[in-house]
Amino acid sequence: MTKKKDNNTEEPLEKQLWKSADKLRKNIDAAEYKHIILGLIFLKYISDAFEELFNKLKAGEDEYAGADPEDKDEYKAENVFFVPAEARWNFLLSKAKQPTIGKYIDDAMDAIEKENSSLKGVLPKVYARQNLDPTSLGELIDLIGNIALGDAKSRSADILGHVFEYFLGEFALAEGKKGGQFYTPRSVVELLVEMLEPYKGRVFDPCCGSGGMFVQSEKFVTEHQGKLNDISIYGQESNQTTWRLAKMNLAIRGIDSSQVRWNNEGSFLNDAHKDLKSDFIIANPPFNVSDWSGDLLRKDGRWQYGTPPTGNANYAWIQHFIYHLAPSGQAGFVLAKGSLTSKTSGEGEIRKKLIEEGLVDCIVNLPAKLFLNTQIPASLWFVSRNRKNGKFRDRSKEILFIDARNLGHLINRRTLELSEEDIQTIAGTYHNWRNPDGNYEDVKGFCFAASLDRVKELDYVLTPGRYVGLADEEDDFDFKERFLALKAEFEEQVKEEAALNERIAVNLSKVKIDE
């Protein structure tokens, strides 16, 4: 019996669109193609929002009586981007089959930037390039034109925003290591936000990538019936191309990105928010960076707990985050697992001071294969300026350790993600431990609330496995089945390596023939 396919669950809209868009990519590299398609999705969003208000102004009913639909101030008053006639989606749709469609789109992007100062230098102008087939570009316009089903701005923003976010993830997967530089896996972002619960206040990410932390924070507030106006976002990004993605990602969600700054020097050398004291910091800084200009910052005021080594930025990031926390601020961030044990160039002494000062709240050991750009094992750090505050119980004399290495599921052979259940399990454990009315209990092999004395006994090492112990072996563990699965995976890797070596040999022989 053939299983009936449910298009709503097995083949969602964003997946269908990705398959169609990916077919049109042809020989264009994913790193270049993402700007082409994400730019078009953004253009469709602002055009939809503009058209909705345009039609209301044109109808001139109620509060819009006597309004001019071509008056830019009318759109500014309602926080809608003004789209000039030559940049509106219907105009571009009418030109979609022409060989000069690429130039029309580039001109549209220029026109929108001129009319909206907050978008200056943000939008891609890559559509007239010779490697982009005009026919395929016209087909992309047709494809994206069908995304927003319905004319309401809120529905359009929700659908297009979701598609934009989904495509960011798919492009990150397609780019592999390079993709990880602008994209933090969604399940990791969701976990950080779910654990920190940023309902109200200033949210800061000084290495914000494409803005996923902000999008998820706003989504979290909405899902928990909070008020979006109760949080404000601040960010910084050193890669201009990635910053542009962030600005579009936030604009398509209607999130104010005026405090998301770019400079190519980065947060250490040119801190764009020097005076900011934030309520929440959520970040995924690059792991183990050696060229962070530490030699120029030996006496920087941010190093309150010790000068970080010039050869590794991990402990510079930690202290940068703490420096920017308000008196009761909290931070959750990703770091290489090595940061939990390292003693290189004074890192162990810095970690000791952080622990003795009562700043470290919780450490989560993450499973392997979560990140696209590195195979380095990762962990989550949660730190708090005030662990004695009244909002939560006093945790100043203990640290929660969670070992989540056995959670998650593979979405392909190389990439793993955390399920919603996994996220709730980890976040729920943290909340039960942190909240005054929580019913926390240690679980062997998974979580353990360690006293600071115990951490001191283990020489201030923060690896969760040292504290949680080993889980009790399950009676139904099938050793033979596990062995066969590992054997099959190993054989598959050997086959792939042999095929790769064969391709390399063929290419080398071609080079020799050409010579």
Order of alpha helices (4+ residues) and beta strands (2+ residues): alpha-alpha-alpha-alpha-alpha-alpha-alpha-alpha-beta-alpha-beta-alpha-beta-alpha-beta-alpha-beta-alpha-beta-beta-beta-beta-beta-alpha-beta-alpha-alpha-alpha
